[in-house]
Each structure stands twice: as structure tokens, then as C-alpha cells.
Amino acid sequence: EFTLWNGQSFNFEMILQAHDQPIRSMVWSYNDNWMVTGDDGGSIKYWQNNMNNVKANKSAHKESVRDLSFCRTDLKFCSCSDDTSVKVWDFARCQEERSLTGH
């Protein structure tokens, strides 16, 4: 679970039952419509800005997802993991486009 706070007013917003493993990474899309989270089990989840869980990719990585980053157009994002891989994802299709290993 994670707790969402309003960064401007510092008010508590909600607690979400988000992942089965601890969340290690989170990023907002540039248009602020989506949030992507990654956990210790290698899962990546997509969230709409109203916090409805929309998509999940349970097999994104073999180990912890350490960082996430959107491209400026929000069409793609990257994830990096303790499994020494960096993956490029098609955001709309929730599909892996490329995997780079040994990092």
C-alpha cells in the first residue's frame, strides 16, 4: 500500500492497496494524467490520475524495479531493475518494445 498526499496543501488524500510487494519507484506522466509504479517483485502498474488501477504488467522484470521515466510525449516510458535490465515500453499498448541488459 502507499499513502497519497497533496503536495501543495500537504493534506492526506488516500491510502491505496497498490502492490503485493513494496513500491520502489513511481513517476507521473508529463500530462499528469497517469502514474506508473514499480515494486520489489518486478511488477509495473499503471494508474489514472483519479487512482483507478487500470493496467498491470506482472512480469515486467525479474527483480525490483528501481526507476521509471516517461519520454516527453508520454508515448513511451523506461523501467530499470536490479535484474540489470532497462526496458522501453509502449505506454498505450502496455507492451515491452526493447530490453537492454547488463546495466
N, C-alpha and C positions, 0 to 999 in steps of 0.2 A: 504494500500500500504506500501511497505517498500523499502528503498534505499540500494543497494548493493555496497559496497566499496571494493577495492582491499586492503587487509591487509598488503601487502608488500610494495606497491608503494603509498598507501593511495590515489589512484585515484578513482574517481567515476566510477562505472561500469554501473548500470542501476536502474531504478525505476520499481517495479513490482506491479501490481494490484493483490494482493495475497489473501486477505480475506475480507469479509464484516465487520468483527469486528476487533478491534485492536489485533495485534500479541503480544502474551505474552511469547512465548517460541520458540526456534529454536535449532536444533542440526544437525551437519554433521555426516554422516556415517563414520566409520573408514577408509573405502577405498576411501573416498572423492568423491564418485560418486552420492550420494544422500543427500538431505537436507530435513528435516521434520520440519514443522512449526505448532504451535498450537495457537488458538486465544481465545478471551474472550467469544465467543459463544459456545465453546466446540468442534470446528472443528479442524481436523488434515488434513494437506495436504502434499503430497509427491512431491518433485521437483527433476528432474535430474540436474546434475551439470551445464548443459547449460541453466538452469532455465525454462525449459518447464514444465508446470504444468501437471503432469501425473495422479495422483490419488487424490481423496479427500474422506474423511470419515466424512460426515456432522454430524453424530450422535455419535461421539466418546465419548463425555462427556456432562453432563447436564449443567455444568458451565465452567468457564475459565480453560484452560489448562495451568498450571503453570510451568511444566518442562517436558523435554523429554530426554531419554537416550538410546543409542544403546548398545547392547551387543557386545563384541569384534568381533564376527563372522559376524555381520550385518544381521543375520537371524531374529533377534527379536529386538524390542525396547519397552520401557515402557513409559507411559504417566501418569502424576498425575494432579489432578484437584481440584478446590475449592469445587467440589461436594463430597469430602472426599474419592474419589476412586483412586486407582492405577491400571492401565490396562497394561497387557502384550499383545503385538501384534505380529502376524506373518507378517514380513515385506513383503515378496513376495506375499502373498495372501491378504494383507491388511485386515486381519481378527483378531478380538479380540480372544485371547486364554484363558485369565483368567482375572477376575476382583476381586480386593481386596478392601473391603470397610472399612470405619471407620478410615481412616488415616488422 
